[in-house]
Amino acid sequence: MLYIIGLGLGDEKDITLRGLEAIKKCSKVYIEAYTSLLSFGLTSDGLSSLENCYGRSIIVADREMVEEKADVILLEAQSSDVAFLVVGDPFGATTHTDLVVRAKKLEVDVKVVHNASVMNAIGVCGLQLYRYGETVSIPFFTDTWRPDSFYEKIKRNRTLGLHTLCLLDIRVKEPSIESLCRGKKVYEPPRFMTVNTAIEQLLEVGQNHPESVYNEDTSCVGLARVGCEDQVIVAGSMKQLLTQDFGPPLHCLVIVGETHPLEEEMLEFYRFNKSLKQT
């Protein structure tokens, strides 16, 4: 049996009782460390916190293992109970859906234990979940790669008056281009996109589109470490949020669409204030 278990967004204590019970009966436990990170995943003692809480040794499944060597995990799950731990909810990333498909093709039984993810926890900012359109991902720009496919999705959402959740890029264990050319992988330091960088890139893309559907005066909500004790939520224009210090990762951004009076009332609690710490 393969158990795919959501861990939630904060720390090791966010796991559900059902998830914890599943972990305790598994012979092997993996944690996916590619598509997202728990707050304690950024510290040197993060893994031991997990192991102490769950009572099991945990194997870190990095990007290469998840995407290229998943069959090893699935073969183990054919003859024993194996847990695959995922930050947030198991179906918050395409990678995990692919793992389920591959498991079913190998006739491996799969049981999913759900948990909170940014896709529903984003409601904390006061914007109603049913008023969101398609979610977009904002990747880091490079000197030679500056994609803008997300613009058309934002445009569709704004045309319909819907909010847009922007998930910001995470680069963990990414091989450098130079090392790939030499045939020996050397990994770059981890990078986590900030709200500030995301807005800079969004404004750059907007300038390339006549009559852009957003500009520096467009209302947004910047969030950091959603679900953690020190989460940060600030509502303001793109221009205002550019100067806001949101602190450590992970960050995300909402481009606000048409709002209901109740949403406006909630946003007032998070309005940008010049007394807040700024960059």
N, C-alpha and C positions, 0 to 999 in steps of 0.2 A: 504494500500500500504506500502511495506517495501522498503525504499530507503537505498541502501548500497553505502556510499559516501567516496571516497578516499580523504585524506587530504594532500597528498604530503609528503615531507620529512623534510621541514624546521620548520616553525612555523604556527600559525593560519592564516597567510596571504597567504599561498600557496593553499588554497582551490580555486576551480574554481567558476566562477559566477553561473554556472548551479548547482553546489553543494550547494552553499549558498542559492540560491532561493529555493531549495528543503528543506533545513533545516528550513527556515523561515515559511514554511507552514505545518510543522509537529507538532503534539501535544506532542510527546515525542522524546527526542534525547538521544541516548546512544553513548558512545565512547568506543571502544574496547581497553583495556590496557594490553593485554597479548602478542601478537605476535611481537609487536614492540612498539616504543615510539617516540613521537616528542621531539625535543630538549627542548621545554618548559614543557614537561611532567616530566622532572627531577627536576623541581623547585616547590616550595610550591604555587606559584601563577599561575601555568600553566593553571589550569582549569578555573580560573576566566578570564584569557586572552582569552580563547576560548569563554566563555559565553558572555563576553563584545563584542567581535568581531561579534559573530553570533546572538546575541540577544535572546538566548534561554538558559534555565537551562539544564545542561548536566549531565546524570547519567553515572558513570564509570562502565563499564561491565568488571569485572575481569575474570580470567581464569575459575573459577567455574561457573559463570553465562553464559559465552559463550559456554562452553562445556557441562554443565549439566542442565542449566535452560533456554536454548534458547527458549523453547516453550512458556515461559511467554512473551517474546518479540514478537513472531510470533502470539500469540493469540491477542495481542493488535493491531497488524498490520492487522488483519482480519476486524477490524471495524473502524480503523483510520489510518492516515498517521504517520509512525514511521521512524525515521532516525537512522541508525547504522553507526557510523563514524569509519573509518579504516585508520590508518597511512599508507602512501604509496598508493598503488592501491588495490581495493577490492579483486582482485584475486591473491594477492601476498602470500597468505597462504591457506593451505588446509582447515583450520577451517572455512574460509569464504565461500568456495565452498560448504561445508557441510551445512552451514546455508541456502544457496540458494536452495539446494536439499530439505531440510526439509520444507522450505517455499512453494515450488511448490507442494509438497505432500499434504500440507494443503490447497492448492489452494489460497495461498496468492500471490497477484501480487507483483512482484519485479522489481525495476528499479535501474540500476547500473550507478553511475557517476564515471568515471575513473580519475586517476591522475598519477603523476610521482611516480615511485618506484625505489628501488635500482637496480632492474633488467634492467632498461634502463638508469638510471642516472649513472650507473657504467661506461658508455661510456666517462665520463669526464676525465678519466685517459689516454685516447688516444687509447685504444685498441678497435677495431671495434666490435660492438655487434654481427655481423653475424659470427665472428670467435671464439665465445664461445661455449664450449660443455655443458654437463650437469652440473647444479649447485649442489654443495654439502653443507651439514650442518656439522659443527664441534661442537660436544657436549663437555661439560666439562667432563674430566676424573675424576673418583673417585678411591679410593684404590681398590675397587672390580669390577669396571666397566670401561673398557678401549676399547670401540668399535673401529673397524677400517674398517667398511663397506665402508666408503667414499674413501678408498684407491683405490679400483678397478675402481671406477668411474673416479678418477683422472688419473689412468693408461690408461683407454680408451681414455680420452680426449687428453692426451699427446701423445699417439700412433698416433692419428689423427692430431696432431699438433695444437690442439685447446686450448684456454685459459680456466681456471677453476675459476669460482666465488665461493668463500667459504663464506657462511653465518655463523656468529659466534654466539654461544649460548647466550641466554638471559634467566635468571632465575628470575622471578618475582612472588611473592606470592607462593613460593614452600614450602609445608609442610615438616618438618624434618622427617627423618625415625623414630627417637625416638618417636616423638609425634604421628605418625601413629600407632606405636606399642602400645601406651598407649590408643589409641582410641579418643584422643583429639588433633585436629590440632593446631600446633604452627608453624608459618611461619618463614622461614629463611630470612635474609636480601637479598635485590635484588643483583644479580651478573650479570656482563656483561663481556663477554670474550673479551680480548684485542688481537690485532694482535700478540703481543709477545707470549702470551699463546698458541694461535692457532699454531704458527710456532713450538714452543717447542713440542707440541703434534704431529704435522705432522712429525717432525724429528724422534720422538720416534717410531711412526708407521713405518716410512721408514726403520729404522734400523732392524725391524722385518721381512722385505721382502728382500730376496736376489736380488741383481741387482735392487734396488729401482729406480723408474722412476723420483725421485727427490732427492736432497740432499741440504746441506747448501749453495751450490753455485748456486742453481736454482734461476732464475730471478722471482721476484714477485713484486706486487704493494700492499702496505698497505694503506688503506683509513679509515678516521674517520669523522663522522658527515657529510656524503655526503648530499649535498643539503642545508647545513647551511652556514651562512656567514663565519664561522671559520673552514670550512672543511679542512682536511689535506690529502695530497696525497704524498706518497714517494715511489719511485721505486728503487729497489736494490736487492741484493741477500738475501736469507733467513737469512744468518749469519748477514748481515748488519742490516736488519730490526729488528732483535732481540734486538738491542740496542737503537732503536728509540722510543722516547716518543711520542705517538700519542694523548695524552690527554684524555679527557672524552669520554664516549661512544656516539653513537654506532660505532663499528669498523667492517670492512670486509676486506677480503684479496683476491687477484687475483694471481693465479699461471700462469705465462706467458707461452704460447705455442710458436709456430713458428710465427714470426712477419713480417709484411710488412714494407718496408722502411718508409712509412708515420707514422706507429705506433711507430717505433723506434725514429723518429724525435720528436714525441709528448712525449714519455717517457723521453727524454733527459731533458725536462723542470722539471721533478720531480725526477731526480736522487738523490740518497742518498748522503748527503754531511756531512762530519764530523763536520762542523760548526753548524749543526742543533742541537737543544736540544736533548740530549740523556739520557737514563735511566742509 
